[in-house]
Amino acid sequence: MNEKILIVDDDANICELLRIYLTKEGYSPVIVNDGLAAVESAATVKPALILLDIMLPNLDGWQVCRKIRQTSDVPIIMLSAKGETFDKILGLELGADDYIVKPFETKEVVARIKAVLRRTATPFAEASKEVNFDNLFISITNYEMKVKGVHVDAPPKELELLFHLASNPNRVFTRDQLLDEVWGFDYYGDSRTVDVHIKRLREKLEGVSDKWELKTVWSVGYKFETR
């Protein structure tokens, strides 16, 4: 295996515990203790996954996640003593792949790491990594979206959500299905994060075409409807 896992936490005891368990599982842990070092190490170490605490010196975990997502789609699992729904949603909206509340069982962290790595190794079952519709092009290979031929910036999760819906035109997905199939884990708490991502996508796609629509199916979920 020997995949590198970047552990970002300023608690030496937590870092050592995670290092021991991850080493036993065949991973190669790399430990840093502050936000600036995390951003630098993400670029130089090229980890397979990052375990990222929120309360860090120099840059907090939110800032670190935001900076890493500007250049990389490396899987990120956020660790935090904050268990409020708002904090979980914020982490996911910034591009995190999972969120674990402290105190945690180390075995659970290892299980979450394996689950996220399995998902990101083959993020989509679709054979095609591109979809084309009237005035819309999405590439999941390059994480690129073009509207009327013009590149439009979109965070990774927004693009993945739109790609997943557009790859299955006219199929209705519940919020829980989208959380499971796009975010890739059993989400606990408020499912409003899907609604937030849909709202932002609609703002980018308003008036683009009359041949397709990102549609709400009331009391059920969402679908990419083609005409």
N, C-alpha and C positions, 0 to 999 in steps of 0.2 A: 504494500500500500504506500507507505512513506510520504503521504500527502502532508504538506505543511499547513498547520493551523495557527493563525496569528491570534494570540490571546492578549487582549488590551484591557488591563485592570490595574488599579493602583493598590489593591489589596494583595500583599505578598502571600498570604495563606491560601486565598482562592486560586491565585496563579499556580502555586505549587501543587495544590490538589488536582487542578485541571491538567497540569503537566504530567503528573503521575498516571492518571487514568488514560489520558490520550496516548501516552507513550505505550502503555500496556495494550492499547487497541491498534497499535501499529502506525500511529500518526507521528509527525515530527513537529512538536510544539515550538513556537517562537513567541517569546514574552516581551511586551513593552508596557510601560507604566504611565504614559501620558499621551494626550491627544496629538501633539505634534509628531511624536515618534511613531504613532499609529499611522498617520497619513504617509510619512516617509517610508515606513516598512511595508505598507500595502503596495507601494510602487516598486520597491527593491526586492522584497522577499518573494513576491508573486504567490501569495498563499492560496490554497484551494478554498479556504473559508476563513472568516474573521469572527471571533467572539469579542464583542464590543460592549464594554461597560459604559453607562451614561455619565456618571459622576467621575470626571477625570480632570487632572491639572492641565492648564494651558488651553486646550480645546475640549469642550464636553463631547459626549458621544453623538449628540445630534449634529454638531458641527463637523465632526469627523466623518460621519455617515454621508452628509451632504457633499463634502469635498471628495470623498472616494467615488461617489456616484457620478461625479462630473467626468470621470475618466475610466471607470471600471464597473463591471457588473458582477464582481466577485461576490459570492454569497456572504451575507452578514446576518449573524444572530446577535441581537442586542440583549444585554444582561442588565437588570436594574432592580433596585429595591422598591421602585415605584410601580405599583400594580394597578393604578387607575386606568380606566378605559382610554382617557384622552392620551396618556403617554404611549399606550400600545398603538393607537391609531396613528399618532405622530410618527412613531418609528417606522410603521409600515408605509406611510405616505412618503417618507424620506427615502424609501427604497430598501428597508430591511426585509429579510426573508422570514424571520421568526423573532419572537420576543419571549424571553424567559425571566420570570420574576424571582428575585432572591428572597429568602434562602432557597436553594434548589438542591435536588438530588443529582449528584455527579453523573450517575447512570442515565438520568433523563437527558442531561446535556449531551452526552455521547450519542444517545438514541436520536435526538433532534439533529445533531450534526450529520449522522448517517442518512437520515431522511432527506435533509436539504441537499446533501451531495448527490443522492440518488436522483432527486428531481432535477437538479441543475445539470446533471450529466446528460440527460435526455429531456430537456424542458418541455418539449411538445411532441405529441404522438404524430402530428401531421407530417407527411412526407415532404411537403413544400414548406419552405421557410419564407415565402413571399406570398402576398395576396394583392390582387389588382381589382379595383372597382372604378366606376366613373369618378374621375378627379381625385382618386385616393390610391396611394401605393404604400404598402407596409412591408419592410424587410426585418425579420427577426434575427437574421444572420448579422446584419450591420447595425441593428437597432436604429432604423431610419424610417421616418414617415414623411411622405410628400403629399401635399394638398395642392391640386391644380399645378403640379410640377414643381412646386416650391417646397424646400425642406422646412419642416415645422418641428421645433424642439418639443420633446415629450419625455418625462421621466420614465425609467425602465418599466415600472409597474403599469403606468398608463398605456404604454405601447404594447406590453404583453397582454393586457386586458382587451384592448381593441383588436389585436391580432387573433386572440382566442375566439372572440365573438365573430369576427369577420371570416374566420376559417370554418365556421359552422353557421352559415347564413340561414336565417329564419328559425333557428333552434333557440328555444327559450331556456335560459339558465337561471336558477335561483341564486340569491346572494351567497348562500352557503356553498353551492357548487362552484361558483366563481372563486370564492376564497380558497377552497380546497384545490381547484385545478390550476389556478393562476398563481396564488400565493404559495400553494403547495403544502399546507399543513392544516390541521383541524383548529380553526380559529375559535378562540373563546372570548365571549364578551359581545360588544356591539358590532354589528355588521355594516355600520354606516360608512366605513371606509370605502366600500364598493360604490355607494351613492356619491361620495365625494369625487372619486376617480371618474365616474360616468359624467358628472356635472362638468368637470374640467375638460373632458374629451368633447362634450357637446359644444362648449365654448370655442374650441379649436375648429370644430367641423360644421358650425352653423352656416347654413345656406350653401354648402359645397356642392350638393347634388340632390336632384329630385328622384334619383333611381335607387337610393338606399337611405336607411335611417337607423340611428341608434335609438331603439324604441323601448320604452318602459311597458312591461306587461303587468298591470296593476295587481297587487297582492301576490305576485309570483316572482318577478325578477326582470331580466333584460334580454333583448335579442338584437342582432344585426339584421334588420329586415330589408330584403331586396324586392324591387317591384318589376 
